Amino acid sequence: MLRLLLRTAILLLLCLPPFSSWALTGPETVQQLNQRLAATPAQCVGGKPPFACSGVLLLPMNEGHPQPFWHHDSEAQERGSERFIFLRRDRVGPALPGKVGYILHEGFTATGQGKAYDVVEDGSALPGEVLVRNWDVAAPGKVAVQALYYDIAEPDSLLRAQRGQLDYFKATGQWLPLVRFVAGVFGFNTREQLYDGYQVAARLNARYANTRPCNDGRAGYYCNGVIVRTVGPGDFHAWNNSPNSDRIHGVSFSYFRSDLNADTMVYPRGYVIRELSAPAITPFEASCVYPVDGATGNAPDGGICTLRNTCQALGIHDLAGWLDRYRSKPREGCSLSLSPADLELIREIRQQPLTLDPWTELVIRTWPQNIGRELSIEAMVYSLQSFYPADGPGGGRHTQRDYLEQTGRYLPLVKADFTRADGQPFSFEPGDQSMP
């Protein structure tokens, strides 16, 4: 008996959060959930039932479940309690019940947080269930919810879980972790947390502001600035090459950096890729760059960088040479290489008092179709100040959802506004995201 009590006490200590704070990080949360899942005591300290110190209490939510998620449906209101499923290693399958739901803290932790819940023990619970008495839905911060779970194989499940995460944050000021359940264990992916978009926007702003040379001597395209591909309206996968891009062997991107005097996206939606040196299964490879719109759509087959010859072939290596030939006709200019010297020439050109397109054109070599998961795409993007107006937010959400459905990867949707006075053009707003 003493051995059983000691074992149970140790399990209880594993379940308790750090003394310095009740709040756990996402990885700490899944570690705790997996520890509880693996623990199989017959009872807890003080003769408490197993769910007080082990296992996981979860509530699956169907698509018609009330929002916000902590509200009770009509059946629970009539019964006066919610039906939670009690899962442990000795009673769990390879998948959790339902595609999305939420998880309660185990009993001791909930009590320690001042969020104790009442269990109804009147014999009406079905096998494997624990009935928890209804709580005050007007006080979500007092509900002992620990996390939301989702089935990553179902894109809508992640989006529904993110909806719950946002609703809870708006109501309490706290972010609940979203956890997945794969092969019998809980997992956590930072990129699938709704709040990760703030970090992505911060990285983009830092790269936008960084004008220093790359450590390896290559031009900024490889380590700083922000590379954006924008696309017009239409029902297609935005990350695939267009038929015309395949014909001319190049895809037009824009390169934005704080010293280039470029402040407009061509179309109002698209995606941002990592810097060109970022590791990827299929890296993006640049061919050439134009200091303004290269007007390359009508280039001959395979001739996107030689449409009007290269500046190197024409002997144009500095600002004076470029101005002498193209001062009055910038869009008829030659293409430049990816060298640091040519990037500096672009910067000098774009600082001149000329009538220039408010974007640059960076040409990326085409890649195989339908390999979105292999590409180093960092975020989806939209703008309200594009050259060709359209529904930027709606188009951005369409692209975001399409990418999730096709690749199984979630990417945040960020807003681009290069006219902001604070020099921070990229921002993230949870309410902009694609949600059910």
N, C-alpha and C positions, 0 to 999 in steps of 0.2 A: 504493500500500500504506500509506504514511504517513497519507494522508487517511482511509483506512478505520480505521486504529488510533485516530486522533484522534476520529473520529466515535463509535467504540465506547467510548472512554474517557469521552466526554461522556455517553453513554447510561448508562454504569455509574454515574457520579456522580449522575445523576437517580434511579437506582434506590436509591441508598444513603440510609438514614434520617439525620436530623440527628445531628450528633456529640454533642449534649448528652444525647440519650436515644435508645434503640432503639425506644421506644414511640411509635407514631404515633396521632394522633386519627383518628376515622372519616373526616372529609373529606380528611385527608392520605393516608389509606390508599387511597381511591378515586382520588385524583389520581395516586398512584404506580402503581396498577394500570392506569389508563388510559394513562399514559406508557409502561409496559412493553408494553401491548397494541399501542400505535402503533409501537413500535420494531421494526425488521425487519432487524437486522444478520445477515450470513451466519455470523458467528462472533463470539465475545467475546474480550476481552483474553486474551493467552496461548494463543490457539487453542482456548479453551473452547467447548463447544457453545452454540447460541443460547439455550437455556433458562437458562444461567447468568447472563445479564444482560438478557434480554428476554422478552416473552410472559408467559403465566400458566399455571402448572401447577395443575390442579384435579382433584378426585376426586368424581364424582357419587355420591350415596348413595341406594340404593333404600329403600323403606319397611322392608325387613327387615334393613337394615344394623345391625351391633351398636351398642349404646350402652355407654359413651360413644363418640362418633363416631370417636375416634382408635384404637379397637380394630380389629383385622384380622378380616375375615370368613374363613370356612373356605377359600375359594379362595385368598385371599392367604396364609393360613397354609401351605397346601400348596405354593404356588409359591415362597414366601419373599420376595414383593415385592408392592407395590401398583401398579395400573395408573393412572397419572395421564395426563390429556389435556393436550397442549401447544397453547395457543391464542395466536395473534397476529393483527394486523389482516389479514395476508395469508392467514390460514387460519381465520377465525372467521365465524360466521353471525350472524343477528339475535338468537339466543337461545343460552344456555349449555346444554350437555348436562345432562339431568336437572333436577329441580325444586329440589333442595337438595344442597349439597355443601360441600367446603372447599378452600381455596386455600393453596398453599405460598409462602413467600418465594422469590425467585429465589436462585440458588446463592450468589452473592457475599455477599448480606446474611445468608443463613442461616449461612455460614461465620463471618462477622464476629460473629454473635450466639452462636457456640459451639453451633450447632444444625445443623451440616453434615449433609447426607444423602447416602447412597451411591446412585448410579445404576447399575443393572444394564445392562451393554452386551454382551449375549450374542447379540444378534440376534433375540430372542424377542418384542420389543416390536412391536405392530401399528403401521401407519402413523398418525402423529399422537399416539402414546403415548410416555411416558417411564416406565420401570419404576424405582421407588424401593424400595430394599431395606427390609424390615420393620424397624421401630424397637421400642424397649422401651416397650410400652404402659403400663407402671407408672410411666413418667416423662414425662407429657404436656408438662411444661414444657420438655423437651428436643426436642420435635417442632417443626419449622420451620413450623408452621401460622400463617398471617397473618390469615385471615378466613374466615367462613362465608358462603356465598351462597345466595340463595333466589329463587324465582319469585314475585313479588308478586301475580301473577294467580291463584295457588293459595294460599288462606289456610293450609292445612295445612303448606305449605312454610315459611312464616314461623314458625309455631309449632314446627315441627321444628327449624328453625335456632335458635330461642330456647332450645329444650331443650339443644342442643349448647353454646350460649353459657353457659347456667347450669352444665352439667356441667363445662365447662372452668374456669369461675370457682371452682367448689367445689374442684377439684383443684389449681389453681395460684394462686388469688387474683387473677387477671387477667381482664379482660373482652376477649374478641375482638370486633371489629366485625362486624356483619351487613351485607352489601352486596347490592344488587340489580343486575340487568343488564337494561337497557332500551335498545332501539334501538342496540345495539352499543357501549354505554358502561356502565361501572360507576357506581352512584349510592349515596348514603348518606342515610338518614332517621333523625334522632335519635329521633323518636317511636317507631320500631320496635325500638329497642334495649331489651333487657329492663331494663337499669339505669336507663332514663329515668324509671321509676316513682318512684324516690327523689326526683327533682327535682319531679315532679308533687305528691307528698305534701308536700314542703317548701313549695311554693307555696300549697297548701290550708291548711296550718298557719299560714302568714304572713297569709293573708287572714282566717282565723278569729280571729287575735289582734288584727287591726287594727280599731280602733273609731273612727278619726279620720273627720271629715267628708270627703266627696269634694271634690276640687279645684274641680269645676265647680258646687258647691253642691247637688248632688242627694244623695238619701239613700244609705246604705251599700250597698243592693242593687246599685248601679251600679259600685261600686269595691272593696268588701270583703265579709267574711263569706263563707259557703259555701252555695250553693243546691243542694238535693238533691231529686231526684224518686225516690221509692221505689215499688216495685210488688210485688204479691202473686205467688204461684205461678201458673204457667200457661204455655202454649206460644204466646207472642205476642211481637211486637217491642216491647220495653219503651219505646222512644222514640216510639212512635205514640200518638195520642190514643185513649182508650177510647171506646166508643159513648156512654157516659154523659157523658164530658167534652165530646164534640161536642154533645151535647144542651144542656148548661148553659153552653157556650161558655167553658170554663175548665178548666185542669189544676192540680191541687193539688201544690205543692212545699213543702219546709220550708226555712226560713232559719236557719242556725246561725251564731252569733257568740259570742265569749267573754263578752260582757256581757249575754246574753239569757237565761241560766239555762235553756237548752234542751239536753237531753242524751240524747235517744232518737229513733231513726228509727222511722217507723211500721211499715214492712216491712223485712225484713233485707237486701234487695238493691235496687239501682237505679243511678242515674247522677248525676254531678255536672256542672253546667253552669258555664261561665265567668260572671264578673260581667256584669250586664246591659248594660254599655257596651261589652263586647268585640265587635269586628267579626265579622260572620258573614254568609253569603249570605242566610240567613233568621234574623234576630235574634229572640230571645225577648222578648216584650213582657208586662210585668206589668199586671194590672188593679187589684188591691187586695190587702190583707193582713189576716189575723186574728191577734191576739196568742196565741190558742190554736187548737186544732182547730176549724175553722169548721163542722164537720158539714154540709158543703155537698153531699153526695152526693144528697140528696133535694130540691135546689133546683129551682124551676120552670124551664122552658125558658129558657135565656139569662139566668138570674137568680142566678148564683153569687155575685155581689158585692152583690146587693140582697135576698138571702134574708131578712135581718132588718133591712133598711134600712142606710144608711151612717151612720157616726158624724157626719159633717158635716151630713147632713140632720136628724139628731136634736139637733144643737147640742152634741155632746160633743166637746170640744177639749182637755181636760186630764184628769189623773189623778182629781181629785175628782169630775168629772162622770161618768167611766167607773165608778168605784167606787160612786157613789151609785146607779147603775142595775144594775150587773152583779156586784157584790161576791159575792153568793151564787149566781150562775148565769153564770160566765164563758163557757161554751160557747154561751150564747144571745146573745152580744154582737154588735154591729154591725161592719161592715167598715171598715177604715181605708184612707186613701190611701197613696200611695208617697212622701209628703213627708218631709223630715227631721224635722219636728215630730211627725208621727205615728209615725215610727220611734222617736223619743225617748219618746213616750208608751208604746209597746210595751215598751221597756226598763224604764220605771218600773212598768208593770203586772206584768211578770215578776219584779220584785224584791220584790213584796209577799208577805206571808205568807198566800197563798191556795192553794187546791187547784187547780192548773193542769195542763193536759196538758203533758208534757215536750217539746213541739215547737210551732213556729208554723206557720201555713199561709199561704204566699204563692201567690196565684192568678196563673197565667200564661195568656194567651190561647191558644186552640188554634191549631195550625199544620197545613199540609197533611200528609197521610199519606205515609209511605215516603220521607221526605227526610232521613234520618238523617245523611247526609254534609254537608248544608247547615247543620246545627244546631251551635251552639257547645258541644258536649258535650266535657268535659275528661277525664273518667275514669269508670270503672265503680266501684261502691262496694258493700261489704257490711258488716254489723255482726252481732255476737253478742248485742247488747243491744236488739233491736227490740221494739216493743210487741206485734206479732203474730209469734210465733216460727215459724221455718222454717229450711231449710238455706241460711243466708246465703252461705257460701263457694261451695257448689255452684251456687246460683242466680246468684251473681255471675259465676262462670265461664261459665255458660250465656249470660248477657247479653253478656259480653265476646266470646265466640266468635260469637254470632249477629250482633252488630254488625260484626265483622270480615268475616263471610261476606256480609252484605248490602251493606256500604258499601265494602269494601276498605281500611278504615282500622283501624289497631290502636290501642286505648286501654288503659292499664294498669288493673288492678283493685286498688283500695286498700281498706284496712280502716278503719272508723270506730269509735272508742271514746271517747266524750265523757266518760267517767269517769276518764280518765287524770289523775294528779296533776300531770304536767308541763305540762299545757295544750297538748299536741300530740296532738290526737285522731286525726289521719290518719297512717297508716303504710303502708309498702309492703313486701311480702315476695315475692321472686321465686317461691317455691314455691307461692304462692296462685294463680298465673296458670294459664290454660287451656293445657295442653300435651298432645300425643299421649302 
